[in-house]
């Protein structure tokens, strides 16, 4: 395959400080730097076509699925080059989600919940509605460890499952059409949803199931929304689709309350009052009029040079800078946009990076994690004992930030730092 035409699996980590890219030659880890740059911190060079890969925050724990073994999940310590464990499932693995408490494996009609500390299976949700695209979302917050997945294949229902107490929490009737995308806020209290129509995005509070925001992406055409992403502060929500435009919404109620007229009649003297009266008068005949007027529009938008089959986005922030909208595509490109928090409008493209493989003789000369990973796929002499596996998991988790809030403004956390002795952290 021509490397310039290769498609990548791209995924940001849970706090959007780094991203992974799976390719036909293994997988790559990249760190986002304060100067709007991207630094490759690791390349596996395993020669295996990696179709799914996810990194746990800034730790050394990586979960991998390959095309040659699509039913097997491999958990590795990438810095040490060791395979911690692997699990085989009854069907193709469609998605893998991690936080500091749980690891979730999504199959088409089941979900498997593991304890992140020893990788043992705690619970299996069986006979879920058909979910061929592996749509699910695990809250990044371990204290509110909630799992969301489609509750119906015909309607836009979302099932919320408590992954700590291992019981169903609630069901949200989010849309009329089937669910296409889900995303949790960093605090795990808000859930964003989109349907297959791709015109309206809704944000709910959980477990109250209260609809907080209704956001309209567009009215002219239906699109396939592939990614929803909250900012760490929860003020912004980005939506990426199969088009060339990424929309950004501001999640904040109006600071100035609308002043009501002194009497019961609507104030039709003003333009807004006239619109309100029209909406009220037509509510019985056209129920959608009031809803359309109440829907929020995108505060900002970023336009890519061309649409891509798969797009992932994230909103980051650094001290003294405006928020950044970061967009990664399956074509292997990464775009850095500046988001104006006051004016909004079109986001300014700051830098473009290529995630295509780069030669690195130092990494290729030593066996490193890539060789160990390739050996793991061909079979190991013996499995790790439970105690050794637990120690390996503990060592892999050492690089993860402590439980609690993750401050992107802290230079010790954003981005991962590099030292001469250990390579990267």
C-alpha positions in Angstrom: 0.0 0.0 0.0 1.2 3.5 -0.9 1.9 5.1 2.5 0.6 8.4 1.2 -2.8 6.8 0.7 -2.9 4.8 3.9 -5.8 5.3 6.3 -5.2 5.6 10.0 -7.1 4.8 13.1 -6.8 8.0 15.2 -7.8 8.6 18.8 -7.1 11.2 21.4 -6.4 10.1 24.9 -8.9 10.8 27.7 -7.5 14.3 28.6 -6.5 15.2 25.1 -2.8 15.7 25.8 -1.8 13.0 23.3 -3.2 10.9 20.5 -2.6 7.5 19.0 -2.6 6.5 15.3 -2.9 2.9 14.2 -1.4 2.0 10.9 -0.5 -1.0 8.7 2.9 -1.0 10.4 1.8 -0.9 14.1 0.9 2.2 16.0 2.3 5.6 16.9 2.0 7.8 20.0 2.1 11.6 19.7 2.2 14.3 22.4 0.7 17.7 21.8 3.2 20.4 22.7 2.5 24.0 24.0 3.8 25.6 20.8 1.0 23.9 18.8 3.3 21.2 17.7 3.2 17.4 17.7 6.0 15.2 18.9 6.1 11.5 18.2 7.0 9.8 21.4 6.8 6.2 20.3 6.4 4.0 17.2 5.8 0.3 17.6 7.1 -0.8 14.2 5.5 -4.2 14.8 4.5 -4.8 11.2 0.9 -5.6 12.4 -2.1 -3.8 10.9 -3.4 -2.1 14.0 -7.1 -1.2 13.7 -7.8 -0.1 17.3 -5.5 1.4 19.9 -6.1 3.5 23.0 -3.8 4.9 25.6 -4.8 5.4 29.3 -4.2 9.1 29.9 -0.4 9.7 30.0 0.4 6.3 31.4 2.3 3.5 29.6 -0.8 1.3 29.4 -2.0 0.7 25.8 -4.8 -1.5 24.6 -4.4 -2.8 21.0 -6.5 -4.8 18.5 -5.1 -5.9 15.1 -6.7 -6.9 11.8 -5.0 -10.2 11.9 -6.7 -11.0 15.3 -9.8 -8.8 15.5 -11.3 -10.8 18.4 -8.2 -10.4 20.6 -7.5 -7.5 23.0 -3.8 -7.1 23.8 -2.8 -4.9 26.8 0.8 -3.7 26.8 3.3 -1.7 28.7 4.7 0.2 25.7 7.8 1.6 27.4 9.0 -1.7 28.7 7.9 -3.6 25.6 5.9 -6.2 27.6 2.5 -7.7 27.0 0.6 -7.6 30.2 -2.3 -9.8 29.2 -4.6 -10.6 26.3 -8.3 -11.7 26.1 -10.2 -13.3 23.3 -13.9 -12.7 22.7 -16.6 -14.4 20.7 -16.9 -11.7 18.1 -14.9 -8.8 16.5 -13.9 -6.0 18.9 -15.5 -2.8 17.6 -14.3 -0.3 20.4 -12.2 -0.2 23.5 -12.7 2.5 26.2 -10.6 3.1 29.3 -10.5 5.2 32.4 -8.6 4.9 35.7 -11.1 2.4 37.0 -12.5 0.3 34.1 -11.7 -1.0 30.6 -14.7 -1.7 28.4 -14.7 -3.8 25.3 -17.6 -3.3 22.9 -18.8 -6.1 20.6 -21.8 -5.9 18.2 -24.2 -7.3 20.8 -22.4 -7.3 24.1 -20.2 -5.2 26.3 -17.4 -6.5 28.6 -16.3 -4.6 31.7 -12.8 -5.2 33.1 -11.2 -3.9 36.3 -8.3 -1.8 35.1 -6.1 -2.8 38.1 -6.0 -6.5 37.4 -7.8 -6.7 34.0 -10.3 -9.3 35.3 -13.7 -9.3 33.8 -16.2 -7.9 36.3 -19.4 -8.0 34.2 -20.8 -8.7 30.8 -23.8 -6.9 29.3 -25.3 -9.4 27.0 -27.9 -9.1 24.2 -27.5 -5.4 23.6 -29.3 -4.0 20.6 -27.2 -4.5 17.4 -24.4 -2.0 17.4 -22.3 -2.7 14.3 -20.3 0.5 14.7 -19.4 0.0 18.3 -20.9 3.2 19.5 -20.3 3.6 23.3 -18.8 6.1 25.6 -17.1 5.7 29.0 -16.8 8.6 31.4 -13.2 9.8 31.9 -14.0 10.4 35.5 -13.4 7.3 37.6 -15.6 8.7 40.4 -18.5 8.8 38.1 -17.7 5.8 36.1 -20.7 5.7 33.7 -21.0 3.8 30.4 -23.4 5.0 27.7 -24.4 2.9 24.7 -27.4 2.7 22.3 -30.5 1.3 24.0 -32.3 0.6 20.7 -31.3 0.0 17.1 -34.4 1.7 15.7 -34.8 4.8 18.0 -32.4 7.2 19.7 -32.4 5.7 23.1 -29.3 5.8 25.3 -28.7 3.3 28.1 -26.6 4.5 31.0 -24.8 1.8 33.0 -23.0 2.2 36.3 -19.6 0.5 35.7 -18.7 0.6 39.4 -21.8 -0.8 41.0 -22.5 -2.8 37.8 -26.1 -2.0 37.4 -28.3 -0.1 34.9 -28.7 3.6 35.9 -31.3 5.1 33.5 -32.5 5.3 29.9 -32.5 8.6 28.0 -34.8 9.1 25.0 -32.4 11.4 23.2 -33.6 11.4 19.5 -36.1 9.9 17.2 -33.5 8.4 14.8 -30.8 5.9 16.0 -27.8 7.1 17.9 -24.7 8.0 15.9 -22.3 9.5 18.4 -21.9 9.8 22.2 -19.5 11.8 24.4 -19.1 12.4 28.2 -17.8 15.6 29.7 -14.7 15.3 31.8 -16.7 15.4 35.1 -19.0 12.7 33.9 -22.1 14.7 34.6 -23.1 15.7 31.1 -23.6 13.5 28.0 -23.7 14.7 24.4 -25.7 12.8 21.8 -26.2 12.9 18.1 -28.4 10.8 15.8 -28.0 9.4 12.4 -29.7 12.4 10.9 -26.9 14.6 12.1 -28.8 17.8 12.3 -29.4 18.2 16.1 -27.0 17.6 19.0 -28.4 17.4 22.5 -26.7 17.6 25.9 -28.2 15.9 29.0 -27.4 15.9 32.7 -27.0 12.5 34.1 -28.6 10.8 36.0 -31.3 13.4 36.1 -31.9 13.0 32.3 -32.6 16.7 32.0 -32.0 18.1 28.5 -29.6 21.1 29.1 -28.9 22.1 25.5 -30.2 21.5 22.0 -27.7 22.5 19.3 -28.4 22.6 15.6 -25.5 21.6 13.4 -27.4 22.5 10.2 -30.7 22.3 8.4 -29.7 21.9 4.7 -28.4 18.3 4.8 -28.1 15.3 7.0 -24.5 14.2 7.8 -22.8 11.4 9.7 -21.4 12.8 12.9 -18.4 10.8 13.8 -17.1 12.6 16.9 -18.4 14.7 19.8 -15.8 16.2 22.2 -16.2 18.4 25.3 -13.5 20.8 26.4 -11.9 20.1 29.8 -13.8 23.1 31.3 -17.1 21.9 29.8 -17.8 25.2 28.2 -17.3 24.1 24.6 -18.5 21.1 22.5 -17.0 20.2 19.1 -18.8 18.1 16.5 -17.0 16.5 13.6 -18.7 14.7 10.7 -18.0 13.3 7.2 -18.0 16.9 5.8 -15.1 19.3 5.7 -16.6 21.5 8.6 -16.1 21.0 12.3 -18.6 22.9 14.4 -18.0 24.3 17.9 -20.8 25.1 20.3 -20.7 27.2 23.5 -22.5 25.5 26.4 -23.5 28.5 28.5 -26.8 29.9 29.4 -27.5 33.6 28.4 -26.0 35.9 31.0 -28.7 38.5 30.5 -32.1 37.2 31.4 -34.9 38.1 29.0 -37.0 41.0 30.5 -40.7 40.2 30.4 -43.3 42.9 29.7 -45.3 44.2 32.6 -48.6 42.7 31.3 -49.5 39.2 30.2 -49.4 40.2 26.5 -46.2 39.6 24.5 -44.2 42.7 23.7 -44.7 42.8 19.9 -43.0 46.2 19.5 -39.6 44.6 19.3 -38.4 42.2 16.7 -37.7 39.5 19.3 -41.1 40.0 20.8 -42.7 39.6 17.4 -40.9 36.3 16.8 -42.0 35.1 20.3 -45.6 36.0 19.5 -45.4 34.2 16.2 -43.9 31.1 17.8 -46.5 31.1 20.5 -49.4 31.5 18.0 -48.1 28.7 15.8 -47.3 26.3 18.6 -50.5 24.4 18.2 -50.2 24.2 14.4 -46.5 23.8 14.0 -45.0 22.3 17.1 -41.5 22.5 15.7 -41.4 26.3 15.4 -40.6 27.1 19.0 -38.1 24.3 19.2 -36.2 25.5 16.1 -36.0 29.1 17.5 -34.7 27.7 20.8 -31.9 25.6 19.3 -28.4 26.9 19.7 -26.2 27.5 16.7 -22.5 26.9 16.4 -20.4 29.6 17.9 -17.4 28.8 15.7 -16.4 26.5 12.9 -13.2 25.1 11.4 -13.0 24.1 7.8 -10.7 21.3 6.6 -9.1 21.2 3.2 -11.1 18.1 2.3 -13.5 15.7 4.1 -12.1 12.5 5.5 -13.8 9.1 6.2 -13.0 9.4 9.9 -12.4 12.6 11.9 -11.6 12.9 15.6 -11.5 16.3 17.4 -10.5 17.7 20.7 -10.5 21.1 22.4 -7.4 21.9 24.5 -6.2 25.0 26.4 -2.8 26.3 27.6 -1.8 29.2 29.8 -2.0 32.5 28.1 -3.5 31.1 24.9 -6.9 30.9 23.4 -8.5 27.4 23.3 -7.2 25.2 20.5 -9.4 23.0 18.3 -7.3 20.0 17.3 -8.6 17.8 14.4 -7.1 14.5 13.4 -8.2 12.7 10.3 -7.9 9.1 9.0 -5.8 10.5 6.1 -3.0 11.0 8.7 -3.3 14.8 9.0 -3.5 16.8 12.2 -4.8 20.4 12.1 -4.4 23.0 14.9 -7.0 25.8 15.0 -7.2 28.8 17.2 -10.7 29.2 18.8 -11.7 32.8 19.6 -13.7 32.4 22.9 -15.3 35.9 22.5 -16.0 36.4 18.9 -16.2 32.8 17.7 -16.6 32.7 13.9 -14.2 30.9 11.6 -11.3 29.3 13.5 -7.8 30.3 12.3 -5.7 27.4 11.1 -2.3 27.7 12.9 -0.4 24.6 11.9 -0.8 21.4 9.9 1.1 18.2 10.8 1.5 14.9 9.1 1.2 11.7 11.1 2.7 9.5 8.4 5.5 7.2 9.5 8.9 8.7 9.9 12.2 6.9 9.8 13.8 6.5 13.2 17.0 4.5 13.2 17.4 4.7 17.0 14.0 3.0 17.5 14.5 0.5 14.7 18.0 -0.5 15.9 16.8 -1.7 19.3 14.2 -4.5 19.7 12.2 -2.4 22.2 8.4 -2.6 22.6 7.7 -3.2 18.9 9.6 -6.4 18.8 8.1 -7.7 22.0 4.6 -6.8 20.6 5.3 -8.7 17.4 6.5 -11.7 19.5 3.4 -11.5 21.6 1.2 -11.8 18.5 3.0 -15.0 17.4 2.6 -16.6 20.9 4.6 -16.3 24.1 6.2 -19.3 25.9 4.1 -18.8 29.0 1.5 -16.5 30.5 2.2 -14.0 33.3 1.2 -15.1 36.7 -1.6 -13.1 38.4 0.8 -11.4 40.7 3.3 -10.6 38.0 0.5 -9.3 35.8 -0.8 -7.1 38.6 2.7 -5.7 39.1 3.1 -5.0 35.4 -0.3 -3.2 35.4 0.7 -1.1 38.4 4.0 -0.1 36.7 2.1 0.9 33.5 -0.3 3.0 35.5 2.5 4.9 37.3 2.7 7.5 34.5 -1.0 8.3 34.8 -1.9 11.5 36.7 -3.4 11.2 40.2 -7.1 10.7 40.5 -8.9 14.0 40.5 -8.9 17.0 38.2 -6.3 17.1 35.4 -5.0 20.6 34.9 -4.0 21.3 31.3 -2.5 24.6 32.4 0.1 22.8 34.6 3.3 22.4 32.5 4.0 19.2 34.4 0.9 17.6 32.9 0.6 19.3 29.5 2.3 18.0 27.5 4.1 14.8 28.6 7.7 15.8 29.2 10.8 14.2 27.6 14.1 13.5 29.5 17.4 12.2 28.3 17.4 9.2 30.7 14.0 7.7 30.2 13.0 8.9 26.8 9.5 10.2 27.6 7.0 10.4 30.4 
